[in-house]
Amino acid sequence: MQRLPLPEALVAQARSYAEGGGRPAEPRDAATVVLMRPGAAGPEVYLLRRQASMAFAGGMCVFPGGGVDPRDFDAELVDRNLWAGPSPAEWAARLGCEEPKARALVCAAVRETFEESGVLLAGAAAGEVVADTTGDDWEADRVALESRELSLTAFLERRSLVLRTDLLGAWSGWLTPVFEPRRYRTWFFVARLPEGQVTRDVSSESSSVTWAGAMEAVEQVEQQRLSMLPPTWLTCLELGQYADPDAVLEASRGRTVEMYMPEVVADGEEFVLSTPPAYAALAAAR
């Protein structure tokens, strides 16, 4: 990725680790959702700019998402018929992990998307989706989920809703490099903004939010008008090759996730993070 050279501080950190300057932190499992809507020149994506004071990716533009909560593993969600769409076993095959973790990742993806954008991938029954989540009662539930006063299972049961796992697509997996003090094993999902719902600037971790064309976001990063971690930039670059969100979701049905951990490599006189083979041609063309 010739256009995304690494900051000197990060290169120094990687060198220090390689020379025995630290132990790798244990990664935390996380899920992030690329929320899309149709645009004039392809898919548009929903981006949150993280507060500059955040310890991880401060000031960076990211997709909604976050760490898996222990209650995301609640098997009662499936046992109480609050789950619609591909089964946890099917998701385990797509995500490349065991079934309990796959179930938790899907729950985390839906929960975090609601917490950070106000968009809820759930409905009264399979084939239905909530049309409006802007009321004060919805906001109270969102805050309760965000503060962990309310579990996803209890929220769905109280609202008589089912989790629409069929509205999600599996896309990719990224593991934070070993030299970073905070590490995440993150599964990337894709989803289309449900009809009738609107995104809201509700996340306490973001300083601003925006919709942007996937390729527009790529260009803004290259022009240094936006800051992104390489996985976010590469995801925007790849999604920009599709005509619309439906084409992305169609492509996701044939994908399985293989976790990739970037490494710092030399590129002439600069240092960059290594790129997964699937992205190499796209990145090289920029």
Secondary structure as the mmCIF struct_conf table of DSSP 4:
data_model
#
loop_
_struct_conf.conf_type_id
_struct_conf.id
_struct_conf.beg_label_comp_id
_struct_conf.beg_label_asym_id
_struct_conf.beg_label_seq_id
_struct_conf.end_label_comp_id
_struct_conf.end_label_asym_id
_struct_conf.end_label_seq_id
TURN_TY1_P TURN_TY1_P1 GLN A 2 ARG A 3
HELX_LH_PP_P HELX_LH_PP_P1 PRO A 5 PRO A 7
HELX_RH_AL_P HELX_RH_AL_P1 GLU A 8 ALA A 18
TURN_TY1_P TURN_TY1_P2 GLU A 19 GLY A 20
HELX_LH_PP_P HELX_LH_PP_P2 PRO A 24 PRO A 27
STRN STRN1 ARG A 28 GLY A 39
TURN_TY1_P TURN_TY1_P3 ALA A 40 ALA A 41
STRN STRN2 GLY A 42 ARG A 50
TURN_TY1_P TURN_TY1_P4 ALA A 52 SER A 53
TURN_TY1_P TURN_TY1_P5 ALA A 55 GLY A 59
STRN STRN3 CYS A 61 VAL A 62
BEND BEND1 PRO A 64 PRO A 64
STRN STRN4 GLY A 65 GLY A 67
HELX_LH_PP_P HELX_LH_PP_P3 VAL A 68 ASP A 69
HELX_RH_3T_P HELX_RH_3T_P1 PRO A 70 PHE A 73
TURN_TY1_P TURN_TY1_P6 ALA A 75 ALA A 75
HELX_RH_AL_P HELX_RH_AL_P2 GLU A 76 ASP A 79
TURN_TY1_P TURN_TY1_P7 ARG A 80 ASN A 81
STRN STRN5 TRP A 83 ALA A 84
BEND BEND2 GLY A 85 PRO A 86
HELX_RH_AL_P HELX_RH_AL_P3 PRO A 88 LEU A 95
TURN_TY1_P TURN_TY1_P8 GLY A 96 GLY A 96
BEND BEND3 CYS A 97 CYS A 97
HELX_RH_AL_P HELX_RH_AL_P4 GLU A 99 SER A 117
BEND BEND4 GLY A 118 GLY A 118
STRN STRN6 ALA A 122 GLY A 123
BEND BEND5 ALA A 124 ALA A 125
TURN_TY1_P TURN_TY1_P9 ALA A 126 GLY A 127
BEND BEND6 ALA A 131 ALA A 131
BEND BEND7 GLY A 135 GLY A 135
HELX_RH_AL_P HELX_RH_AL_P5 ASP A 136 GLU A 146
TURN_TY1_P TURN_TY1_P10 SER A 147 ARG A 148
BEND BEND8 GLU A 149 LEU A 150
HELX_RH_AL_P HELX_RH_AL_P6 LEU A 152 ARG A 159
TURN_TY1_P TURN_TY1_P11 SER A 160 SER A 160
STRN STRN7 VAL A 162 ARG A 164
HELX_RH_3T_P HELX_RH_3T_P2 THR A 165 LEU A 167
STRN STRN8 LEU A 168 LEU A 175
TURN_TY1_P TURN_TY1_P12 VAL A 178 PHE A 179
BEND BEND9 PRO A 181 ARG A 182
STRN STRN9 TYR A 184 ARG A 192
HELX_LH_PP_P HELX_LH_PP_P4 LEU A 193 PRO A 194
TURN_TY1_P TURN_TY1_P13 GLU A 195 GLY A 196
TURN_TY1_P TURN_TY1_P14 SER A 204 GLU A 205
STRN STRN10 SER A 206 GLY A 213
HELX_RH_AL_P HELX_RH_AL_P7 ALA A 214 GLU A 222
TURN_TY1_P TURN_TY1_P15 GLN A 223 GLN A 224
BEND BEND10 ARG A 225 LEU A 226
HELX_RH_AL_P HELX_RH_AL_P8 PRO A 230 LEU A 239
TURN_TY1_P TURN_TY1_P16 GLY A 240 GLN A 241
BEND BEND11 TYR A 242 ASP A 244
HELX_RH_AL_P HELX_RH_AL_P9 PRO A 245 SER A 252
TURN_TY1_P TURN_TY1_P17 ARG A 253 GLY A 254
STRN STRN11 MET A 259 TYR A 260
STRN STRN12 VAL A 264 ASP A 267
TURN_TY1_P TURN_TY1_P18 GLY A 268 GLU A 269
STRN STRN13 GLU A 270 LEU A 273
HELX_RH_AL_P HELX_RH_AL_P10 PRO A 277 ALA A 284
TURN_TY1_P TURN_TY1_P19 ALA A 285 ALA A 285
#
